[in-house]
Amino acid sequence: MQAPGSRKSLPSLKLREVASMYCTMVALFFIILVAALQGTTPRENYFPYKVPLDPSGILELSWNVSYTEEVVYFQLLSKELKYGVIFGMSDRGKFDNADLVVLWSDGENSYFGDAWSDAKEQIHLDSQQDYQLLKAQKTSAGLFLLFKRPFSTCDPRDYLIEDGTIHLVYGFLDEPSPSLEAINTSAIQKGLQRVQLLKPNISIPKMPPDLNTLEIKAPDVIIPNQETTYWCYITELPDHFSRHHIVMYEPIITKGNEALVHHMEVFQCAAEFETFPHFSGPCDSKMKPERLNYCRHVLAAWALGAKAFYYPEEAGLAFGGPGSSKYLRLEVHYHNPLEMKGRRDSSGIRLYYTATLRPFDAGIMELGLVYTPVMAIPPKETDFILTGYCTDKCTQLALPQSGIHIFASQLHTHLTGRKVITVIAREGNVTEIVNRDDHYSPHFQEIRMLKKVVSVFPGDVLITSCTYNTESRKLATVGGFSITEEMCVNYIHYYPQTQLELCKSAVDPGYLQKYFHLVNRFNNEDVCTCPDSTVQEQFASTPWNSFNRDVLKSLYDFAPISMHCNKSSAVRFPGEWERQPLPKIKTGLEEFTPRCQATPGLSLASPALVNIDGKKG
């Protein structure tokens, strides 16, 4: 050791030199930071939701929702921009009568404007500019447009952004246009995409430490070169797989196929069959084994635009163990409108599960209509409504006194379904909406988290109504399993699990026969009411004049129902369930009136000049 006082003295720095070095380092840091940020894409975490809009993935939408502002923030990425792009929303995804925002170029300057299309798809500049451009930024990835719009505006031309499915429309401008009105929409490439824009703002639950994963993927599928394919794949759990709780799941999408994989579902097969044949092929293939139809218990469902699905911390979905089939069916919907050939895919769903069982088993209950031909929609109808009931008699018998708590819902119809809603009635008064989709599409089905947990108690009535459009059909559409038949179902996800797995209804068959006899008397005995004729044959022979249509609507509104208050074994709870009276509803829902407030400072009929190499001009 050196003796005190013998240590060499360090060279001293003057305060001015220290300050100069500090400032130089800070300046250098900022130069590096600016260089690193310049030309990069905007931060992704501002836009947690993302979907490709077109089948080639050239146009990509990301978005975020502010419920406090009641505003949606959109980020549109065009990877190959020519002379502009069109984006917007319409009732069913058509380009006529649409609410649009357009970026277009006249060859020298670019403009951004809020617009709308008329019944002939002619585009017009909106008199009120409710889409607000926040930034236009060109990067190595393409052109980013960042803009926002309120849920509801005071503009009658604007689309109301609400819960449920939103039909997005898009188009590419390959030629310059001297004005917005000069754009010929019949000559451009355009299309639609479906999303749920208003995602619920729910925090992510804490995951258990013993989390395991199971990937259910259809291996190396060659996607058929046709617009729509449903692919079925059977797999199985490992031998002696014990009881676990699924606490989360997420999609696995093969890179490059993000625009082709439309939605996916995982079903558990029925436990009463010891084995199921392995199969991988189109679900409508003649080679598909009949037994695969008994794989209908939903474990997971994902649709385009959805993120990971989380169960509440207090509940999990049980699978595996005694009384549970080890066989699972994956169903993948491929949407390939460009009919591309040779694309290979191994997409699927990743289940996250734990052996540490949570306090409650989550359950899945079917609400709505029984799959039966007695419930039918006449042809050429625009908005025919069918309603299924889960009666107070059934909930009183089957639900615990503490009730059940619904946290998610999956609405389901076949091809003619346009709207679906489930409500709760208590003591004859409709008190709450469980789930509602006024722009429902059978081509976009997912399990959706509810914005808040909905509780159902013994004595409550659950009412599920579906609205159908059969304008394109010549014969009545009856209820049934076939895709050309119809369903009206809400699969509710709830806890704690009960023995009640199916709570559905249908009109009493005897009263339907009285209907056929009645219309036969008024139609010169054209309707076959022979004892050996089926309901399908009777509906097929019904002449659909206004009288027959109105009487059928009235029948469904007043006739007694057959209730299916069923356990998971498909056996009904004890009691009398035939010819039950319809629940008496004294008050319905108040008509929702969206809050309409004009946004101050909006320009009137004036598009924004855009500098696509930087910020807006």
KAMOKA-V377605 format. One record per residue. N is the residue number from 1. RES is the residue in one letter. NEAR is the number of other C-alpha atoms within 10 Angstrom. D_FIRST is the distance of its C-alpha to the first C-alpha in Angstrom with 2 decimals. Layout:
N_RES_NEAR_D_FIRST / N_RES_NEAR_D_FIRST
//
This chain:
1_M_5_0.00 / 2_Q_7_3.70 / 3_A_6_6.35 / 4_P_6_9.04 / 5_G_7_11.60 / 6_S_8_9.98 / 7_R_9_9.88 / 8_K_7_12.92 / 9_S_7_15.90 / 10_L_6_17.84 / 11_P_6_21.49 / 12_S_6_23.60 / 13_L_8_26.78 / 14_K_8_29.89 / 15_L_8_31.65 / 16_R_9_34.69 / 17_E_10_32.78 / 18_V_11_31.19 / 19_A_11_34.68 / 20_S_10_36.22 / 21_M_11_33.87 / 22_Y_12_34.55 / 23_C_12_38.29 / 24_T_11_38.27 / 25_M_12_36.58 / 26_V_11_39.07 / 27_A_12_41.98 / 28_L_12_40.91 / 29_F_12_40.70 / 30_F_11_44.21 / 31_I_11_45.62 / 32_I_11_44.38 / 33_L_11_45.72 / 34_V_11_49.11 / 35_A_11_49.40 / 36_A_10_48.69 / 37_L_11_51.27 / 38_Q_10_53.95 / 39_G_14_56.73 / 40_T_13_55.57 / 41_T_16_57.88 / 42_P_15_57.76 / 43_R_8_55.55 / 44_E_12_57.35 / 45_N_9_56.27 / 46_Y_13_58.60 / 47_F_16_61.45 / 48_P_12_61.08 / 49_Y_20_64.60 / 50_K_20_65.74 / 51_V_19_68.93 / 52_P_21_70.42 / 53_L_26_73.74 / 54_D_22_75.55 / 55_P_21_75.86 / 56_S_16_73.91 / 57_G_18_70.95 / 58_I_16_71.30 / 59_L_23_71.45 / 60_E_18_68.87 / 61_L_21_68.81 / 62_S_20_65.84 / 63_W_22_66.19 / 64_N_20_64.83 / 65_V_23_66.70 / 66_S_13_66.17 / 67_Y_13_68.29 / 68_T_6_67.45 / 69_E_9_68.80 / 70_E_14_71.37 / 71_V_17_70.42 / 72_V_19_69.70 / 73_Y_19_67.20 / 74_F_23_68.22 / 75_Q_24_66.30 / 76_L_22_68.60 / 77_L_26_67.19 / 78_S_21_69.66 / 79_K_17_68.22 / 80_E_13_71.17 / 81_L_15_72.68 / 82_K_14_75.81 / 83_Y_17_77.80 / 84_G_22_76.86 / 85_V_21_76.74 / 86_I_19_78.62 / 87_F_24_77.19 / 88_G_22_78.75 / 89_M_26_80.34 / 90_S_23_83.87 / 91_D_19_85.72 / 92_R_19_86.02 / 93_G_20_84.08 / 94_K_17_86.94 / 95_F_29_86.67 / 96_D_18_89.60 / 97_N_21_89.18 / 98_A_26_85.40 / 99_D_25_82.74 / 100_L_27_80.82 / 101_V_25_78.07 / 102_V_25_78.48 / 103_L_22_76.36 / 104_W_28_78.79 / 105_S_24_78.98 / 106_D_15_81.97 / 107_G_11_80.49 / 108_E_7_78.67 / 109_N_13_77.20 / 110_S_21_76.01 / 111_Y_21_76.98 / 112_F_26_75.99 / 113_G_26_78.59 / 114_D_27_79.67 / 115_A_28_82.96 / 116_W_26_85.54 / 117_S_21_88.14 / 118_D_14_91.76 / 119_A_10_94.02 / 120_K_11_94.47 / 121_E_17_90.70 / 122_Q_18_91.06 / 123_I_24_87.80 / 124_H_19_87.94 / 125_L_21_85.34 / 126_D_23_84.81 / 127_S_15_85.96 / 128_Q_22_82.79 / 129_Q_24_79.44 / 130_D_26_77.55 / 131_Y_22_75.17 / 132_Q_19_72.39 / 133_L_22_70.40 / 134_L_14_66.73 / 135_K_18_65.32 / 136_A_23_66.43 / 137_Q_21_63.63 / 138_K_21_63.98 / 139_T_18_61.21 / 140_S_9_60.89 / 141_A_13_62.27 / 142_G_17_65.36 / 143_L_21_66.64 / 144_F_21_65.42 / 145_L_22_67.71 / 146_L_19_66.36 / 147_F_18_69.08 / 148_K_18_70.08 / 149_R_18_73.26 / 150_P_22_74.19 / 151_F_21_75.64 / 152_S_20_78.87 / 153_T_20_80.26 / 154_C_14_83.46 / 155_D_16_84.65 / 156_P_10_87.53 / 157_R_18_86.59 / 158_D_25_83.12 / 159_Y_20_82.29 / 160_L_18_81.10 / 161_I_21_77.72 / 162_E_16_77.92 / 163_D_17_76.76 / 164_G_21_77.84 / 165_T_23_78.41 / 166_I_26_78.29 / 167_H_21_80.15 / 168_L_24_78.29 / 169_V_24_80.13 / 170_Y_23_78.83 / 171_G_21_80.21 / 172_F_25_79.15 / 173_L_23_80.59 / 174_D_16_81.02 / 175_E_15_83.08 / 176_P_18_82.72 / 177_S_18_84.93 / 178_P_14_86.33 / 179_S_13_86.10 / 180_L_21_85.14 / 181_E_14_88.82 / 182_A_12_89.42 / 183_I_19_87.17 / 184_N_13_89.41 / 185_T_20_87.89 / 186_S_11_90.41 / 187_A_10_88.96 / 188_I_13_85.26 / 189_Q_12_83.11 / 190_K_19_82.49 / 191_G_18_81.71 / 192_L_20_80.45 / 193_Q_21_77.53 / 194_R_25_77.29 / 195_V_21_74.29 / 196_Q_22_73.55 / 197_L_23_72.00 / 198_L_22_71.46 / 199_K_19_68.93 / 200_P_15_68.10 / 201_N_13_64.84 / 202_I_11_63.46 / 203_S_8_59.84 / 204_I_12_58.55 / 205_P_13_58.40 / 206_K_10_55.32 / 207_M_15_55.52 / 208_P_15_55.12 / 209_P_8_52.14 / 210_D_9_54.49 / 211_L_15_56.19 / 212_N_13_58.02 / 213_T_13_60.01 / 214_L_12_63.33 / 215_E_15_64.56 / 216_I_23_68.35 / 217_K_24_69.28 / 218_A_23_72.44 / 219_P_13_71.27 / 220_D_12_72.15 / 221_V_17_75.15 / 222_I_13_77.10 / 223_I_25_78.02 / 224_P_20_81.80 / 225_N_17_83.01 / 226_Q_14_84.83 / 227_E_13_84.07 / 228_T_17_83.57 / 229_T_21_82.44 / 230_Y_19_81.48 / 231_W_22_79.62 / 232_C_23_79.55 / 233_Y_23_77.11 / 234_I_24_77.04 / 235_T_19_73.90 / 236_E_16_72.99 / 237_L_15_70.19 / 238_P_10_68.63 / 239_D_9_70.54 / 240_H_10_69.85 / 241_F_13_68.14 / 242_S_13_67.74 / 243_R_17_68.28 / 244_H_19_65.69 / 245_H_24_65.45 / 246_I_27_65.28 / 247_V_27_63.04 / 248_M_22_62.85 / 249_Y_23_64.21 / 250_E_19_63.86 / 251_P_25_65.64 / 252_I_16_64.69 / 253_I_17_66.29 / 254_T_15_66.38 / 255_K_10_64.79 / 256_G_13_67.56 / 257_N_21_70.09 / 258_E_18_69.00 / 259_A_22_72.33 / 260_L_27_74.46 / 261_V_23_73.23 / 262_H_24_75.05 / 263_H_23_74.60 / 264_M_25_73.88 / 265_E_22_74.64 / 266_V_26_73.76 / 267_F_19_76.47 / 268_Q_24_76.52 / 269_C_26_79.65 / 270_A_23_82.09 / 271_A_16_81.17 / 272_E_11_84.79 / 273_F_11_84.58 / 274_E_10_82.65 / 275_T_14_82.04 / 276_F_22_82.11 / 277_P_12_82.70 / 278_H_14_79.86 / 279_F_18_80.79 / 280_S_18_79.28 / 281_G_19_81.67 / 282_P_19_83.48 / 283_C_20_84.35 / 284_D_11_87.95 / 285_S_11_88.34 / 286_K_9_91.36 / 287_M_11_89.05 / 288_K_18_86.96 / 289_P_13_87.64 / 290_E_10_89.53 / 291_R_13_87.13 / 292_L_21_84.36 / 293_N_13_86.32 / 294_Y_16_85.11 / 295_C_20_81.49 / 296_R_14_81.60 / 297_H_15_78.99 / 298_V_17_76.45 / 299_L_19_72.77 / 300_A_23_71.36 / 301_A_24_72.77 / 302_W_25_71.17 / 303_A_23_72.75 / 304_L_23_71.62 / 305_G_21_69.22 / 306_A_21_68.10 / 307_K_15_64.47 / 308_A_12_63.20 / 309_F_20_65.28 / 310_Y_20_63.55 / 311_Y_22_65.17 / 312_P_19_64.49 / 313_E_15_61.63 / 314_E_15_64.17 / 315_A_21_66.39 / 316_G_27_66.48 / 317_L_24_69.30 / 318_A_23_69.94 / 319_F_21_70.66 / 320_G_19_70.76 / 321_G_14_71.69 / 322_P_12_75.16 / 323_G_11_77.99 / 324_S_17_76.21 / 325_S_21_77.08 / 326_K_23_74.38 / 327_Y_24_76.13 / 328_L_24_75.07 / 329_R_30_76.82 / 330_L_25_75.00 / 331_E_25_77.21 / 332_V_27_76.05 / 333_H_21_78.11 / 334_Y_23_77.86 / 335_H_22_79.15 / 336_N_22_79.92 / 337_P_14_82.44 / 338_L_13_81.85 / 339_E_14_82.78 / 340_M_15_79.92 / 341_K_12_80.18 / 342_G_11_77.72 / 343_R_14_74.89 / 344_R_15_73.00 / 345_D_21_71.42 / 346_S_17_69.42 / 347_S_24_68.93 / 348_G_25_68.92 / 349_I_24_67.22 / 350_R_18_63.94 / 351_L_21_64.22 / 352_Y_18_61.21 / 353_Y_24_61.91 / 354_T_21_60.39 / 355_A_15_61.34 / 356_T_13_60.27 / 357_L_19_63.59 / 358_R_20_63.65 / 359_P_12_65.76 / 360_F_18_68.77 / 361_D_19_70.50 / 362_A_26_71.47 / 363_G_23_75.10 / 364_I_24_77.23 / 365_M_24_80.73 / 366_E_21_83.55 / 367_L_25_85.53 / 368_G_30_88.53 / 369_L_31_91.58 / 370_V_25_92.62 / 371_Y_20_92.97 / 372_T_19_96.77 / 373_P_21_99.51 / 374_V_21_101.17 / 375_M_27_98.71 / 376_A_24_99.70 / 377_I_28_99.47 / 378_P_27_102.62 / 379_P_18_102.36 / 380_K_16_102.04 / 381_E_17_100.08 / 382_T_15_97.39 / 383_D_17_95.83 / 384_F_19_97.27 / 385_I_20_95.35 / 386_L_22_95.05 / 387_T_23_93.42 / 388_G_27_92.09 / 389_Y_26_91.48 / 390_C_25_89.31 / 391_T_25_91.52 / 392_D_20_90.81 / 393_K_19_92.60 / 394_C_26_90.07 / 395_T_22_86.92 / 396_Q_16_88.31 / 397_L_16_88.70 / 398_A_22_85.60 / 399_L_20_82.72 / 400_P_15_80.67 / 401_Q_13_81.19 / 402_S_11_77.68 / 403_G_19_78.61 / 404_I_22_76.84 / 405_H_20_74.33 / 406_I_23_74.79 / 407_F_21_71.68 / 408_A_22_72.95 / 409_S_22_76.26 / 410_Q_19_77.79 / 411_L_29_81.19 / 412_H_24_83.53 / 413_T_24_86.90 / 414_H_21_88.43 / 415_L_17_89.60 / 416_T_25_91.76 / 417_G_24_89.32 / 418_R_22_88.43 / 419_K_25_87.19 / 420_V_28_85.87 / 421_I_22_85.13 / 422_T_25_84.51 / 423_V_18_84.94 / 424_I_22_84.96 / 425_A_25_88.03 / 426_R_17_87.93 / 427_E_15_91.19 / 428_G_16_92.99 / 429_N_16_90.60 / 430_V_20_88.21 / 431_T_16_84.85 / 432_E_16_82.20 / 433_I_15_81.61 / 434_V_25_79.71 / 435_N_23_79.55 / 436_R_19_81.57 / 437_D_19_81.89 / 438_D_17_84.62 / 439_H_20_83.85 / 440_Y_26_83.39 / 441_S_24_83.50 / 442_P_14_84.10 / 443_H_18_81.98 / 444_F_19_78.84 / 445_Q_23_78.09 / 446_E_21_74.78 / 447_I_21_73.57 / 448_R_23_72.62 / 449_M_21_70.36 / 450_L_18_72.19 / 451_K_16_70.73 / 452_K_14_71.06 / 453_V_14_71.97 / 454_V_17_75.73 / 455_S_17_77.00 / 456_V_23_80.40 / 457_F_19_82.10 / 458_P_20_85.14 / 459_G_20_88.30 / 460_D_25_86.80 / 461_V_27_88.54 / 462_L_26_86.70 / 463_I_24_88.78 / 464_T_26_87.96 / 465_S_20_90.06 / 466_C_29_90.10 / 467_T_22_91.86 / 468_Y_24_93.32 / 469_N_20_94.75 / 470_T_20_97.42 / 471_E_13_98.99 / 472_S_11_98.76 / 473_R_13_100.37 / 474_K_12_104.07 / 475_L_17_104.04 / 476_A_22_102.55 / 477_T_22_98.94 / 478_V_23_98.74 / 479_G_24_95.77 / 480_G_20_94.24 / 481_F_14_91.44 / 482_S_11_92.42 / 483_I_12_90.61 / 484_T_13_94.05 / 485_E_20_94.67 / 486_E_26_92.73 / 487_M_28_90.23 / 488_C_30_88.92 / 489_V_27_85.78 / 490_N_28_82.63 / 491_Y_20_80.04 / 492_I_24_78.08 / 493_H_25_74.64 / 494_Y_28_74.10 / 495_Y_23_72.77 / 496_P_20_73.43 / 497_Q_22_75.55 / 498_T_19_79.12 / 499_Q_14_82.00 / 500_L_24_83.59 / 501_E_21_82.92 / 502_L_24_85.91 / 503_C_25_87.76 / 504_K_30_90.31 / 505_S_28_93.96 / 506_A_27_96.98 / 507_V_27_100.47 / 508_D_21_102.92 / 509_P_20_104.71 / 510_G_13_108.07 / 511_Y_17_107.87 / 512_L_18_106.99 / 513_Q_14_110.19 / 514_K_13_112.10 / 515_Y_15_110.64 / 516_F_20_111.93 / 517_H_17_115.37 / 518_L_15_115.45 / 519_V_20_114.57 / 520_N_19_116.99 / 521_R_11_119.83 / 522_F_12_118.99 / 523_N_15_118.55 / 524_N_8_121.80 / 525_E_14_120.22 / 526_D_14_117.85 / 527_V_21_114.97 / 528_C_19_114.95 / 529_T_18_114.82 / 530_C_10_115.91 / 531_P_6_114.51 / 532_D_8_112.93 / 533_S_10_111.28 / 534_T_13_107.52 / 535_V_21_105.86 / 536_Q_15_104.58 / 537_E_14_108.18 / 538_Q_17_109.44 / 539_F_22_106.86 / 540_A_18_107.63 / 541_S_16_111.34 / 542_T_21_110.81 / 543_P_18_112.04 / 544_W_17_109.34 / 545_N_10_111.42 / 546_S_9_110.22 / 547_F_12_112.02 / 548_N_20_110.32 / 549_R_19_106.91 / 550_D_11_107.31 / 551_V_14_108.65 / 552_L_19_105.72 / 553_K_16_103.26 / 554_S_11_105.16 / 555_L_17_105.21 / 556_Y_22_101.41 / 557_D_14_101.21 / 558_F_12_103.46 / 559_A_19_104.16 / 560_P_21_102.65 / 561_I_24_99.67 / 562_S_21_98.63 / 563_M_28_95.19 / 564_H_24_92.66 / 565_C_25_90.37 / 566_N_21_88.71 / 567_K_17_86.09 / 568_S_12_83.77 / 569_S_12_86.39 / 570_A_12_88.81 / 571_V_12_90.92 / 572_R_18_91.99 / 573_F_16_91.17 / 574_P_10_94.25 / 575_G_10_96.72 / 576_E_11_99.38 / 577_W_17_97.97 / 578_E_16_101.06 / 579_R_17_103.02 / 580_Q_17_100.44 / 581_P_15_100.96 / 582_L_18_98.63 / 583_P_20_96.10 / 584_K_11_97.42 / 585_I_13_95.15 / 586_K_10_96.09 / 587_T_12_93.48 / 588_G_14_91.49 / 589_L_12_88.47 / 590_E_8_88.60 / 591_E_6_88.68 / 592_F_6_85.25 / 593_T_6_85.22 / 594_P_13_82.07 / 595_R_11_80.54 / 596_C_12_81.46 / 597_Q_11_79.66 / 598_A_14_79.84 / 599_T_14_76.47 / 600_P_7_76.35 / 601_G_8_75.74 / 602_L_13_77.16 / 603_S_14_79.04 / 604_L_13_82.73 / 605_A_15_83.99 / 606_S_16_81.44 / 607_P_20_79.24 / 608_A_18_75.74 / 609_L_16_75.11 / 610_V_21_72.13 / 611_N_16_69.66 / 612_I_19_68.61 / 613_D_11_65.72 / 614_G_14_63.99 / 615_K_14_64.83 / 616_K_18_68.40 / 617_G_13_70.47
//
